[in-house]
């Protein structure tokens, strides 16, 4: 853990951020009394891909009906 004064923190903020990103904890003190602790922010939670569109997409019941001969022919000919 690194402890720095407010003045030093203002002067070397970029350097202190690099230390925090490397996993080190940095404390900023005023009159030698700790007042602020810098820690790395937790990475944002990724939204799960599976099920992400649940409830947002709907199908008509006829969607699962067998295709007609005409539709099948168009599918295989690349027209659909």
PDB file of N, CA, C and O in Angstrom, chain B, residues numbered from 101:
ATOM      1  N   UNK B 101       0.848  -1.178   0.000  1.00  0.00           N
ATOM      2  CA  UNK B 101       0.000   0.000   0.000  1.00  0.00           C
ATOM      3  C   UNK B 101       0.891   1.239   0.000  1.00  0.00           C
ATOM      4  O   UNK B 101       1.867   1.326   0.745  1.00  0.00           O
ATOM      5  N   UNK B 102       0.532   2.183  -0.847  1.00  0.00           N
ATOM      6  CA  UNK B 102       1.260   3.441  -0.949  1.00  0.00           C
ATOM      7  C   UNK B 102       0.420   4.546  -0.328  1.00  0.00           C
ATOM      8  O   UNK B 102      -0.781   4.633  -0.582  1.00  0.00           O
ATOM      9  N   UNK B 103       1.045   5.390   0.483  1.00  0.00           N
ATOM     10  CA  UNK B 103       0.363   6.546   1.063  1.00  0.00           C
ATOM     11  C   UNK B 103       1.042   7.806   0.563  1.00  0.00           C
ATOM     12  O   UNK B 103       2.265   7.935   0.624  1.00  0.00           O
ATOM     13  N   UNK B 104       0.226   8.745   0.061  1.00  0.00           N
ATOM     14  CA  UNK B 104       0.763   9.999  -0.472  1.00  0.00           C
ATOM     15  C   UNK B 104      -0.045  11.164   0.074  1.00  0.00           C
ATOM     16  O   UNK B 104      -1.177  10.998   0.529  1.00  0.00           O
ATOM     17  N   UNK B 105       0.556  12.345   0.021  1.00  0.00           N
ATOM     18  CA  UNK B 105      -0.155  13.558   0.440  1.00  0.00           C
ATOM     19  C   UNK B 105      -1.080  14.019  -0.684  1.00  0.00           C
ATOM     20  O   UNK B 105      -0.956  13.563  -1.821  1.00  0.00           O
ATOM     21  N   UNK B 106      -1.993  14.910  -0.371  1.00  0.00           N
ATOM     22  CA  UNK B 106      -2.903  15.458  -1.373  1.00  0.00           C
ATOM     23  C   UNK B 106      -2.100  16.153  -2.471  1.00  0.00           C
ATOM     24  O   UNK B 106      -2.394  15.989  -3.655  1.00  0.00           O
ATOM     25  N   UNK B 107      -1.096  16.921  -2.085  1.00  0.00           N
ATOM     26  CA  UNK B 107      -0.262  17.625  -3.065  1.00  0.00           C
ATOM     27  C   UNK B 107       0.427  16.630  -3.998  1.00  0.00           C
ATOM     28  O   UNK B 107       0.439  16.820  -5.215  1.00  0.00           O
ATOM     29  N   UNK B 108       0.996  15.578  -3.433  1.00  0.00           N
ATOM     30  CA  UNK B 108       1.675  14.575  -4.249  1.00  0.00           C
ATOM     31  C   UNK B 108       0.674  13.855  -5.164  1.00  0.00           C
ATOM     32  O   UNK B 108       0.996  13.531  -6.307  1.00  0.00           O
ATOM     33  N   UNK B 109      -0.525  13.610  -4.662  1.00  0.00           N
ATOM     34  CA  UNK B 109      -1.550  12.954  -5.476  1.00  0.00           C
ATOM     35  C   UNK B 109      -1.929  13.829  -6.671  1.00  0.00           C
ATOM     36  O   UNK B 109      -2.090  13.327  -7.783  1.00  0.00           O
ATOM     37  N   UNK B 110      -2.073  15.132  -6.443  1.00  0.00           N
ATOM     38  CA  UNK B 110      -2.405  16.048  -7.531  1.00  0.00           C
ATOM     39  C   UNK B 110      -1.277  16.102  -8.557  1.00  0.00           C
ATOM     40  O   UNK B 110      -1.524  16.180  -9.760  1.00  0.00           O
ATOM     41  N   UNK B 111      -0.056  16.062  -8.076  1.00  0.00           N
ATOM     42  CA  UNK B 111       1.106  16.168  -8.957  1.00  0.00           C
ATOM     43  C   UNK B 111       1.338  14.895  -9.765  1.00  0.00           C
ATOM     44  O   UNK B 111       1.746  14.962 -10.925  1.00  0.00           O
ATOM     45  N   UNK B 112       1.080  13.742  -9.161  1.00  0.00           N
ATOM     46  CA  UNK B 112       1.427  12.461  -9.787  1.00  0.00           C
ATOM     47  C   UNK B 112       0.215  11.546  -9.959  1.00  0.00           C
ATOM     48  O   UNK B 112       0.333  10.329  -9.809  1.00  0.00           O
ATOM     49  N   UNK B 113      -0.934  12.116 -10.268  1.00  0.00           N
ATOM     50  CA  UNK B 113      -2.154  11.320 -10.363  1.00  0.00           C
ATOM     51  C   UNK B 113      -2.033  10.189 -11.384  1.00  0.00           C
ATOM     52  O   UNK B 113      -2.441   9.064 -11.096  1.00  0.00           O
ATOM     53  N   UNK B 114      -1.491  10.457 -12.552  1.00  0.00           N
ATOM     54  CA  UNK B 114      -1.358   9.417 -13.582  1.00  0.00           C
ATOM     55  C   UNK B 114      -0.525   8.249 -13.079  1.00  0.00           C
ATOM     56  O   UNK B 114      -0.871   7.091 -13.313  1.00  0.00           O
ATOM     57  N   UNK B 115       0.549   8.539 -12.403  1.00  0.00           N
ATOM     58  CA  UNK B 115       1.425   7.498 -11.855  1.00  0.00           C
ATOM     59  C   UNK B 115       0.673   6.675 -10.793  1.00  0.00           C
ATOM     60  O   UNK B 115       0.812   5.454 -10.735  1.00  0.00           O
ATOM     61  N   UNK B 116      -0.113   7.349  -9.968  1.00  0.00           N
ATOM     62  CA  UNK B 116      -0.876   6.644  -8.935  1.00  0.00           C
ATOM     63  C   UNK B 116      -1.953   5.755  -9.562  1.00  0.00           C
ATOM     64  O   UNK B 116      -2.212   4.651  -9.082  1.00  0.00           O
ATOM     65  N   UNK B 117      -2.569   6.237 -10.620  1.00  0.00           N
ATOM     66  CA  UNK B 117      -3.570   5.428 -11.319  1.00  0.00           C
ATOM     67  C   UNK B 117      -2.926   4.163 -11.872  1.00  0.00           C
ATOM     68  O   UNK B 117      -3.517   3.087 -11.792  1.00  0.00           O
ATOM     69  N   UNK B 118      -1.740   4.274 -12.425  1.00  0.00           N
ATOM     70  CA  UNK B 118      -1.035   3.097 -12.938  1.00  0.00           C
ATOM     71  C   UNK B 118      -0.773   2.092 -11.823  1.00  0.00           C
ATOM     72  O   UNK B 118      -0.887   0.885 -12.037  1.00  0.00           O
ATOM     73  N   UNK B 119      -0.423   2.577 -10.640  1.00  0.00           N
ATOM     74  CA  UNK B 119      -0.208   1.677  -9.502  1.00  0.00           C
ATOM     75  C   UNK B 119      -1.500   0.951  -9.140  1.00  0.00           C
ATOM     76  O   UNK B 119      -1.495  -0.252  -8.878  1.00  0.00           O
ATOM     77  N   UNK B 120      -2.597   1.689  -9.128  1.00  0.00           N
ATOM     78  CA  UNK B 120      -3.891   1.081  -8.802  1.00  0.00           C
ATOM     79  C   UNK B 120      -4.264   0.042  -9.858  1.00  0.00           C
ATOM     80  O   UNK B 120      -4.743  -1.039  -9.514  1.00  0.00           O
ATOM     81  N   UNK B 121      -4.052   0.351 -11.125  1.00  0.00           N
ATOM     82  CA  UNK B 121      -4.355  -0.599 -12.194  1.00  0.00           C
ATOM     83  C   UNK B 121      -3.507  -1.854 -12.092  1.00  0.00           C
ATOM     84  O   UNK B 121      -3.918  -2.926 -12.537  1.00  0.00           O
ATOM     85  N   UNK B 122      -2.318  -1.723 -11.504  1.00  0.00           N
ATOM     86  CA  UNK B 122      -1.433  -2.870 -11.305  1.00  0.00           C
ATOM     87  C   UNK B 122      -1.828  -3.679 -10.070  1.00  0.00           C
ATOM     88  O   UNK B 122      -1.203  -4.696  -9.770  1.00  0.00           O
ATOM     89  N   UNK B 123      -2.861  -3.232  -9.355  1.00  0.00           N
ATOM     90  CA  UNK B 123      -3.342  -3.984  -8.207  1.00  0.00           C
ATOM     91  C   UNK B 123      -2.944  -3.431  -6.858  1.00  0.00           C
ATOM     92  O   UNK B 123      -3.304  -3.998  -5.827  1.00  0.00           O
ATOM     93  N   UNK B 124      -2.212  -2.341  -6.847  1.00  0.00           N
ATOM     94  CA  UNK B 124      -1.775  -1.750  -5.580  1.00  0.00           C
ATOM     95  C   UNK B 124      -2.844  -0.792  -5.047  1.00  0.00           C
ATOM     96  O   UNK B 124      -3.545  -0.136  -5.817  1.00  0.00           O
ATOM     97  N   UNK B 125      -2.954  -0.726  -3.742  1.00  0.00           N
ATOM     98  CA  UNK B 125      -3.876   0.208  -3.107  1.00  0.00           C
ATOM     99  C   UNK B 125      -3.114   1.492  -2.796  1.00  0.00           C
ATOM    100  O   UNK B 125      -1.978   1.447  -2.324  1.00  0.00           O
ATOM    101  N   UNK B 126      -3.741   2.630  -3.061  1.00  0.00           N
ATOM    102  CA  UNK B 126      -3.117   3.928  -2.808  1.00  0.00           C
ATOM    103  C   UNK B 126      -4.011   4.708  -1.851  1.00  0.00           C
ATOM    104  O   UNK B 126      -5.222   4.805  -2.051  1.00  0.00           O
ATOM    105  N   UNK B 127      -3.395   5.263  -0.806  1.00  0.00           N
ATOM    106  CA  UNK B 127      -4.124   6.063   0.175  1.00  0.00           C
ATOM    107  C   UNK B 127      -3.642   7.502   0.069  1.00  0.00           C
ATOM    108  O   UNK B 127      -2.440   7.761   0.014  1.00  0.00           O
ATOM    109  N   UNK B 128      -4.586   8.432   0.042  1.00  0.00           N
ATOM    110  CA  UNK B 128      -4.249   9.856   0.026  1.00  0.00           C
ATOM    111  C   UNK B 128      -4.515  10.392   1.425  1.00  0.00           C
ATOM    112  O   UNK B 128      -5.589  10.198   1.994  1.00  0.00           O
ATOM    113  N   UNK B 129      -3.500  11.075   1.963  1.00  0.00           N
ATOM    114  CA  UNK B 129      -3.599  11.577   3.338  1.00  0.00           C
ATOM    115  C   UNK B 129      -3.555  13.100   3.353  1.00  0.00           C
ATOM    116  O   UNK B 129      -2.897  13.735   2.529  1.00  0.00           O
ATOM    117  N   UNK B 130      -4.267  13.656   4.305  1.00  0.00           N
ATOM    118  CA  UNK B 130      -4.229  15.095   4.547  1.00  0.00           C
ATOM    119  C   UNK B 130      -3.696  15.266   5.968  1.00  0.00           C
ATOM    120  O   UNK B 130      -4.249  14.714   6.919  1.00  0.00           O
ATOM    121  N   UNK B 131      -2.626  16.029   6.100  1.00  0.00           N
ATOM    122  CA  UNK B 131      -1.966  16.199   7.404  1.00  0.00           C
ATOM    123  C   UNK B 131      -1.626  14.848   8.033  1.00  0.00           C
ATOM    124  O   UNK B 131      -1.813  14.635   9.231  1.00  0.00           O
ATOM    125  N   UNK B 132      -1.126  13.950   7.201  1.00  0.00           N
ATOM    126  CA  UNK B 132      -0.696  12.605   7.600  1.00  0.00           C
ATOM    127  C   UNK B 132      -1.838  11.708   8.080  1.00  0.00           C
ATOM    128  O   UNK B 132      -1.584  10.629   8.616  1.00  0.00           O
ATOM    129  N   UNK B 133      -3.082  12.132   7.898  1.00  0.00           N
ATOM    130  CA  UNK B 133      -4.237  11.308   8.265  1.00  0.00           C
ATOM    131  C   UNK B 133      -4.900  10.799   6.987  1.00  0.00           C
ATOM    132  O   UNK B 133      -5.288  11.601   6.138  1.00  0.00           O
ATOM    133  N   UNK B 134      -5.036   9.474   6.833  1.00  0.00           N
ATOM    134  CA  UNK B 134      -5.652   8.923   5.618  1.00  0.00           C
ATOM    135  C   UNK B 134      -7.089   9.424   5.447  1.00  0.00           C
ATOM    136  O   UNK B 134      -7.897   9.364   6.374  1.00  0.00           O
ATOM    137  N   UNK B 135      -7.388   9.916   4.250  1.00  0.00           N
ATOM    138  CA  UNK B 135      -8.738  10.419   3.988  1.00  0.00           C
ATOM    139  C   UNK B 135      -9.391   9.767   2.767  1.00  0.00           C
ATOM    140  O   UNK B 135     -10.618   9.724   2.668  1.00  0.00           O
ATOM    141  N   UNK B 136      -8.582   9.265   1.846  1.00  0.00           N
ATOM    142  CA  UNK B 136      -9.115   8.670   0.621  1.00  0.00           C
ATOM    143  C   UNK B 136      -8.313   7.422   0.284  1.00  0.00           C
ATOM    144  O   UNK B 136      -7.093   7.382   0.444  1.00  0.00           O
ATOM    145  N   UNK B 137      -9.025   6.406  -0.186  1.00  0.00           N
ATOM    146  CA  UNK B 137      -8.365   5.177  -0.621  1.00  0.00           C
ATOM    147  C   UNK B 137      -8.710   4.961  -2.088  1.00  0.00           C
ATOM    148  O   UNK B 137      -9.885   4.917  -2.451  1.00  0.00           O
ATOM    149  N   UNK B 138      -7.693   4.826  -2.931  1.00  0.00           N
ATOM    150  CA  UNK B 138      -7.905   4.556  -4.355  1.00  0.00           C
ATOM    151  C   UNK B 138      -7.812   3.054  -4.574  1.00  0.00           C
ATOM    152  O   UNK B 138      -6.819   2.419  -4.217  1.00  0.00           O
ATOM    153  N   UNK B 139      -8.856   2.499  -5.163  1.00  0.00           N
ATOM    154  CA  UNK B 139      -8.847   1.082  -5.509  1.00  0.00           C
ATOM    155  C   UNK B 139      -9.366   0.935  -6.931  1.00  0.00           C
ATOM    156  O   UNK B 139     -10.067   1.806  -7.446  1.00  0.00           O
ATOM    157  N   UNK B 140      -9.012  -0.168  -7.548  1.00  0.00           N
ATOM    158  CA  UNK B 140      -9.445  -0.404  -8.922  1.00  0.00           C
ATOM    159  C   UNK B 140     -10.946  -0.659  -8.969  1.00  0.00           C
ATOM    160  O   UNK B 140     -11.488  -1.391  -8.141  1.00  0.00           O
ATOM    161  N   UNK B 141     -11.598  -0.057  -9.931  1.00  0.00           N
ATOM    162  CA  UNK B 141     -13.028  -0.259 -10.149  1.00  0.00           C
ATOM    163  C   UNK B 141     -13.235  -1.670 -10.699  1.00  0.00           C
ATOM    164  O   UNK B 141     -12.454  -2.138 -11.527  1.00  0.00           O
ATOM    165  N   UNK B 142     -14.269  -2.335 -10.244  1.00  0.00           N
ATOM    166  CA  UNK B 142     -14.582  -3.669 -10.752  1.00  0.00           C
ATOM    167  C   UNK B 142     -14.994  -3.553 -12.215  1.00  0.00           C
ATOM    168  O   UNK B 142     -15.710  -2.622 -12.586  1.00  0.00           O
ATOM    169  N   UNK B 143     -14.548  -4.491 -13.049  1.00  0.00           N
ATOM    170  CA  UNK B 143     -14.949  -4.426 -14.455  1.00  0.00           C
ATOM    171  C   UNK B 143     -16.461  -4.595 -14.579  1.00  0.00           C
ATOM    172  O   UNK B 143     -17.075  -5.301 -13.780  1.00  0.00           O
ATOM    173  N   UNK B 144     -17.057  -3.951 -15.572  1.00  0.00           N
ATOM    174  CA  UNK B 144     -18.513  -4.073 -15.721  1.00  0.00           C
ATOM    175  C   UNK B 144     -18.901  -5.521 -16.001  1.00  0.00           C
ATOM    176  O   UNK B 144     -18.202  -6.240 -16.714  1.00  0.00           O
ATOM    177  N   UNK B 145     -20.017  -5.930 -15.433  1.00  0.00           N
ATOM    178  CA  UNK B 145     -20.487  -7.291 -15.665  1.00  0.00           C
ATOM    179  C   UNK B 145     -21.040  -7.381 -17.076  1.00  0.00           C
ATOM    180  O   UNK B 145     -21.831  -6.543 -17.508  1.00  0.00           O
ATOM    181  N   UNK B 146     -20.609  -8.409 -17.779  1.00  0.00           N
ATOM    182  CA  UNK B 146     -21.098  -8.610 -19.136  1.00  0.00           C
ATOM    183  C   UNK B 146     -22.484  -9.227 -19.076  1.00  0.00           C
ATOM    184  O   UNK B 146     -22.755 -10.121 -18.274  1.00  0.00           O
ATOM    185  N   UNK B 147     -23.337  -8.736 -19.927  1.00  0.00           N
ATOM    186  CA  UNK B 147     -24.685  -9.264 -20.022  1.00  0.00           C
ATOM    187  C   UNK B 147     -24.601 -10.644 -20.675  1.00  0.00           C
ATOM    188  O   UNK B 147     -23.933 -10.799 -21.697  1.00  0.00           O
ATOM    189  N   UNK B 148     -25.260 -11.633 -20.109  1.00  0.00           N
ATOM    190  CA  UNK B 148     -25.185 -12.963 -20.719  1.00  0.00           C
ATOM    191  C   UNK B 148     -25.809 -12.956 -22.114  1.00  0.00           C
ATOM    192  O   UNK B 148     -26.879 -12.385 -22.328  1.00  0.00           O
ATOM    193  N   UNK B 149     -25.127 -13.597 -23.050  1.00  0.00           N
ATOM    194  CA  UNK B 149     -25.613 -13.635 -24.426  1.00  0.00           C
ATOM    195  C   UNK B 149     -26.806 -14.580 -24.553  1.00  0.00           C
ATOM    196  O   UNK B 149     -27.796 -14.256 -25.208  1.00  0.00           O
ATOM    197  N   UNK B 150     -26.704 -15.742 -23.926  1.00  0.00           N
ATOM    198  CA  UNK B 150     -27.776 -16.714 -23.999  1.00  0.00           C
ATOM    199  C   UNK B 150     -28.989 -16.196 -23.236  1.00  0.00           C
ATOM    200  O   UNK B 150     -28.898 -15.923 -22.039  1.00  0.00           O
ATOM    201  N   UNK B 151     -30.085 -16.063 -23.897  1.00  0.00           N
ATOM    202  CA  UNK B 151     -31.311 -15.585 -23.259  1.00  0.00           C
ATOM    203  C   UNK B 151     -31.429 -14.074 -23.201  1.00  0.00           C
ATOM    204  O   UNK B 151     -32.356 -13.557 -22.578  1.00  0.00           O
ATOM    205  N   UNK B 152     -30.514 -13.352 -23.833  1.00  0.00           N
ATOM    206  CA  UNK B 152     -30.519 -11.892 -23.758  1.00  0.00           C
ATOM    207  C   UNK B 152     -31.770 -11.281 -24.401  1.00  0.00           C
ATOM    208  O   UNK B 152     -32.196 -10.194 -24.012  1.00  0.00           O
ATOM    209  N   UNK B 153     -32.351 -11.966 -25.370  1.00  0.00           N
ATOM    210  CA  UNK B 153     -33.535 -11.439 -26.064  1.00  0.00           C
ATOM    211  C   UNK B 153     -34.830 -12.101 -25.599  1.00  0.00           C
ATOM    212  O   UNK B 153     -35.870 -11.957 -26.241  1.00  0.00           O
ATOM    213  N   UNK B 154     -34.766 -12.822 -24.492  1.00  0.00           N
ATOM    214  CA  UNK B 154     -35.960 -13.511 -23.987  1.00  0.00           C
ATOM    215  C   UNK B 154     -37.084 -12.501 -23.756  1.00  0.00           C
ATOM    216  O   UNK B 154     -36.893 -11.471 -23.110  1.00  0.00           O
ATOM    217  N   UNK B 155     -38.248 -12.818 -24.294  1.00  0.00           N
ATOM    218  CA  UNK B 155     -39.404 -11.953 -24.130  1.00  0.00           C
ATOM    219  C   UNK B 155     -39.464 -10.802 -25.118  1.00  0.00           C
ATOM    220  O   UNK B 155     -40.433 -10.043 -25.122  1.00  0.00           O
ATOM    221  N   UNK B 156     -38.443 -10.659 -25.957  1.00  0.00           N
ATOM    222  CA  UNK B 156     -38.416  -9.552 -26.911  1.00  0.00           C
ATOM    223  C   UNK B 156     -38.742 -10.004 -28.333  1.00  0.00           C
ATOM    224  O   UNK B 156     -39.022  -9.182 -29.205  1.00  0.00           O
ATOM    225  N   UNK B 157     -38.702 -11.309 -28.558  1.00  0.00           N
ATOM    226  CA  UNK B 157     -38.982 -11.846 -29.886  1.00  0.00           C
ATOM    227  C   UNK B 157     -40.150 -12.813 -29.761  1.00  0.00           C
ATOM    228  O   UNK B 157     -40.198 -13.630 -28.842  1.00  0.00           O
ATOM    229  N   UNK B 158     -41.077 -12.714 -30.681  1.00  0.00           N
ATOM    230  CA  UNK B 158     -42.199 -13.652 -30.674  1.00  0.00           C
ATOM    231  C   UNK B 158     -42.411 -14.176 -32.090  1.00  0.00           C
ATOM    232  O   UNK B 158     -42.062 -13.520 -33.071  1.00  0.00           O
ATOM    233  N   UNK B 159     -42.987 -15.362 -32.174  1.00  0.00           N
ATOM    234  CA  UNK B 159     -43.264 -15.997 -33.455  1.00  0.00           C
ATOM    235  C   UNK B 159     -44.748 -16.309 -33.534  1.00  0.00           C
ATOM    236  O   UNK B 159     -45.384 -16.654 -32.538  1.00  0.00           O
ATOM    237  N   UNK B 160     -45.275 -16.183 -34.719  1.00  0.00           N
ATOM    238  CA  UNK B 160     -46.639 -16.618 -34.970  1.00  0.00           C
ATOM    239  C   UNK B 160     -46.638 -18.149 -34.927  1.00  0.00           C
ATOM    240  O   UNK B 160     -45.638 -18.770 -35.285  1.00  0.00           O
ATOM    241  N   UNK B 161     -47.726 -18.757 -34.500  1.00  0.00           N
ATOM    242  CA  UNK B 161     -47.788 -20.220 -34.414  1.00  0.00           C
ATOM    243  C   UNK B 161     -47.519 -20.886 -35.758  1.00  0.00           C
ATOM    244  O   UNK B 161     -47.012 -22.007 -35.800  1.00  0.00           O
ATOM    245  N   UNK B 162     -47.852 -20.214 -36.854  1.00  0.00           N
ATOM    246  CA  UNK B 162     -47.647 -20.799 -38.180  1.00  0.00           C
ATOM    247  C   UNK B 162     -46.164 -20.831 -38.571  1.00  0.00           C
ATOM    248  O   UNK B 162     -45.808 -21.441 -39.579  1.00  0.00           O
ATOM    249  N   UNK B 163     -45.318 -20.197 -37.803  1.00  0.00           N
ATOM    250  CA  UNK B 163     -43.885 -20.166 -38.113  1.00  0.00           C
ATOM    251  C   UNK B 163     -43.312 -21.581 -38.202  1.00  0.00           C
ATOM    252  O   UNK B 163     -42.426 -21.845 -39.015  1.00  0.00           O
ATOM    253  N   UNK B 164     -43.816 -22.482 -37.372  1.00  0.00           N
ATOM    254  CA  UNK B 164     -43.277 -23.832 -37.310  1.00  0.00           C
ATOM    255  C   UNK B 164     -44.029 -24.819 -38.213  1.00  0.00           C
ATOM    256  O   UNK B 164     -43.727 -26.013 -38.215  1.00  0.00           O
ATOM    257  N   UNK B 165     -44.993 -24.329 -38.969  1.00  0.00           N
ATOM    258  CA  UNK B 165     -45.707 -25.197 -39.911  1.00  0.00           C
ATOM    259  C   UNK B 165     -44.749 -25.618 -41.022  1.00  0.00           C
ATOM    260  O   UNK B 165     -43.828 -24.875 -41.362  1.00  0.00           O
ATOM    261  N   UNK B 166     -44.960 -26.808 -41.589  1.00  0.00           N
ATOM    262  CA  UNK B 166     -44.099 -27.239 -42.701  1.00  0.00           C
ATOM    263  C   UNK B 166     -44.204 -26.269 -43.878  1.00  0.00           C
ATOM    264  O   UNK B 166     -45.253 -25.669 -44.115  1.00  0.00           O
ATOM    265  N   UNK B 167     -43.104 -26.128 -44.603  1.00  0.00           N
ATOM    266  CA  UNK B 167     -43.099 -25.254 -45.773  1.00  0.00           C
ATOM    267  C   UNK B 167     -43.859 -25.911 -46.922  1.00  0.00           C
ATOM    268  O   UNK B 167     -43.899 -27.135 -47.044  1.00  0.00           O
ATOM    269  N   UNK B 168     -44.451 -25.082 -47.745  1.00  0.00           N
ATOM    270  CA  UNK B 168     -45.139 -25.599 -48.934  1.00  0.00           C
ATOM    271  C   UNK B 168     -44.092 -26.001 -49.960  1.00  0.00           C
ATOM    272  O   UNK B 168     -42.926 -25.617 -49.861  1.00  0.00           O
ATOM    273  N   UNK B 169     -44.524 -26.779 -50.946  1.00  0.00           N
ATOM    274  CA  UNK B 169     -43.606 -27.188 -52.018  1.00  0.00           C
ATOM    275  C   UNK B 169     -43.029 -25.961 -52.723  1.00  0.00           C
ATOM    276  O   UNK B 169     -41.851 -25.937 -53.078  1.00  0.00           O
ATOM    277  N   UNK B 170     -43.860 -24.957 -52.919  1.00  0.00           N
ATOM    278  CA  UNK B 170     -43.424 -23.721 -53.582  1.00  0.00           C
ATOM    279  C   UNK B 170     -42.345 -23.012 -52.753  1.00  0.00           C
ATOM    280  O   UNK B 170     -41.345 -22.544 -53.298  1.00  0.00           O
ATOM    281  N   UNK B 171     -42.557 -22.934 -51.422  1.00  0.00           N
ATOM    282  CA  UNK B 171     -41.566 -22.298 -50.542  1.00  0.00           C
ATOM    283  C   UNK B 171     -40.260 -23.085 -50.514  1.00  0.00           C
ATOM    284  O   UNK B 171     -39.177 -22.499 -50.516  1.00  0.00           O
ATOM    285  N   UNK B 172     -40.365 -24.425 -50.487  1.00  0.00           N
ATOM    286  CA  UNK B 172     -39.160 -25.261 -50.492  1.00  0.00           C
ATOM    287  C   UNK B 172     -38.360 -25.062 -51.775  1.00  0.00           C
ATOM    288  O   UNK B 172     -37.135 -24.951 -51.739  1.00  0.00           O
ATOM    289  N   UNK B 173     -39.060 -25.019 -52.907  1.00  0.00           N
ATOM    290  CA  UNK B 173     -38.386 -24.818 -54.190  1.00  0.00           C
ATOM    291  C   UNK B 173     -37.682 -23.462 -54.206  1.00  0.00           C
ATOM    292  O   UNK B 173     -36.549 -23.354 -54.673  1.00  0.00           O
ATOM    293  N   UNK B 174     -38.352 -22.430 -53.696  1.00  0.00           N
ATOM    294  CA  UNK B 174     -37.742 -21.093 -53.651  1.00  0.00           C
ATOM    295  C   UNK B 174     -36.524 -21.098 -52.732  1.00  0.00           C
ATOM    296  O   UNK B 174     -35.518 -20.453 -53.027  1.00  0.00           O
ATOM    297  N   UNK B 175     -36.613 -21.820 -51.624  1.00  0.00           N
ATOM    298  CA  UNK B 175     -35.490 -21.908 -50.676  1.00  0.00           C
ATOM    299  C   UNK B 175     -34.269 -22.543 -51.345  1.00  0.00           C
ATOM    300  O   UNK B 175     -33.158 -22.020 -51.259  1.00  0.00           O
ATOM    301  N   UNK B 176     -34.493 -23.671 -52.008  1.00  0.00           N
ATOM    302  CA  UNK B 176     -33.375 -24.380 -52.627  1.00  0.00           C
ATOM    303  C   UNK B 176     -32.838 -23.655 -53.855  1.00  0.00           C
ATOM    304  O   UNK B 176     -31.676 -23.840 -54.217  1.00  0.00           O
ATOM    305  N   UNK B 177     -33.650 -22.848 -54.492  1.00  0.00           N
ATOM    306  CA  UNK B 177     -33.191 -22.074 -55.649  1.00  0.00           C
ATOM    307  C   UNK B 177     -32.500 -20.780 -55.222  1.00  0.00           C
ATOM    308  O   UNK B 177     -32.000 -20.038 -56.068  1.00  0.00           O
ATOM    309  N   UNK B 178     -32.471 -20.508 -53.930  1.00  0.00           N
ATOM    310  CA  UNK B 178     -31.809 -19.304 -53.428  1.00  0.00           C
ATOM    311  C   UNK B 178     -32.640 -18.046 -53.572  1.00  0.00           C
ATOM    312  O   UNK B 178     -32.092 -16.945 -53.525  1.00  0.00           O
ATOM    313  N   UNK B 179     -33.928 -18.175 -53.745  1.00  0.00           N
ATOM    314  CA  UNK B 179     -34.793 -17.011 -53.911  1.00  0.00           C
ATOM    315  C   UNK B 179     -35.314 -16.484 -52.582  1.00  0.00           C
ATOM    316  O   UNK B 179     -35.905 -15.406 -52.522  1.00  0.00           O
ATOM    317  N   UNK B 180     -35.096 -17.242 -51.525  1.00  0.00           N
ATOM    318  CA  UNK B 180     -35.529 -16.785 -50.190  1.00  0.00           C
ATOM    319  C   UNK B 180     -34.293 -16.457 -49.380  1.00  0.00           C
ATOM    320  O   UNK B 180     -34.402 -16.052 -48.222  1.00  0.00           O
TER     321      UNK B 180
END
